[in-house]
Amino acid sequence: MIDLIGPVLLTGLALAFAVALQRVRLPNTPAASSKPQKTPVLGGAAPETHAWQRYHVRYYSMTLLFIAFEMEMMFMYPWAVVYVEEGMMALMEMGMFLAILSIGILYGWREGVFRWQ
């Protein structure tokens, strides 16, 4: 019973603090700001281009390729530990995982991610 007093007290304090912040409105909150302060660009200026126009579409395929390689390495290290205990079942599971990731790598190859421009 004594072990529960600390977490319950901390949770109660956190809830009371959250409710107090909801009740007290500071002068710098978004509701009190003017129209130029609400614009999404630094300095209050109107944006000249849409946010999606800043990034070239070729970075999408590079990102997919990076994620494929990153996921492969992230799961290969723990798998090596499990493989010692599980054996052939772990080998088949990793084979399926690598087959799925290789589809992403082949897609990147087809899109020309490996070509230097």
N, C-alpha and C positions, 0 to 999 in steps of 0.2 A: 504494500500500500504506500509506503514512504517513497518507493522508487518512482511512483507515478506523479508525485507532487510537482517535481521539476518540469517535466514535459507539459503537464496540464497548465501550470502557471505560465510557462513560456508561450504556449499556444494562446492562452487568454490575453497575454500582453500583446502579442502580434495582432490578434483580432481587434483589440481595443485601439491599437495604433492605426490599423487600416481604416477602421470606422472614423477615427478622429481626422485622418487625412481626407476622407471623403466629405466630411462635414465642413472643414475649414477650407475656404478657397483663398488662395494667395492672389495678389494682383497680377502676377505674371502667368497665370494659367491661360490656355488657349482660348477659353471663352471670353476673357477680358482683352485679348489682343486685337489689334486693328487689322484691316484687310491686307496692307502690305506685309505685315509680319506673318501672315498665314501662307504666303507663297512658298513653294518648296525649294526655292533657289536661294543661295546665300546672298545677303544684301538686300533682299526684297525685290529684285529685278524679275521681270517676266522671263520664263525660259524661252530660248530661241528655237530649240529643237525638242522633240519628244525624247524621253529617256532611253527608249529602245533603239534609237537611231545612232547612239554613240558606240555600240558594240557591233563589230562585223560578224556575220553569220558563220564564218569559218571557225570561230572560237568554240562554237557549239560542238562540233565533231571532235575538236581537240580535248574538250572537257570530257566528253564521253569516253574517249580513249584513256585519258588520265584516270578516270574513275574505274575503268575496267582493270587497269594495271594495279591501281591502289587496292582495290578489293581483293585482287588475287594475292597480293603480298600480305594484306592484313589477315587473311584467313589461312594462309599457308603455314605460318609459324605455330599457331595453336593446334593446327591439324597434325603437325609432326608429332606433338606430344600425345594426341589422342590415337594416332595411328599405331603407336607402340602397344596400346592397350586393346584397341578394337580389331586391328588386323585388316582383313579383306573387305569388311563392310565399310570401314572408313576410306579405304582406297577407292571403292566404287562411288561413294558419295563425293569425294574430291574430284573424281573423273567427271561426274555429271556437272559439278560446279564449274570446273575448268572448261567444259564443253560450252556451257552457257556464256561464260565470259569470252570465249574465243569467237563467238558469234558477234559480240560487240567489237572485238578487235578486227575481225574481217570486214565489218561494216565501215570502220574507220579507214581501213586500207582502201576499200572501194571508193570512199569519199576523198581520198588523196591526202590524208593527214600525214603520211610519211614522206610526201614530196616536199622538198625545200623550195620556196619561191623567192 
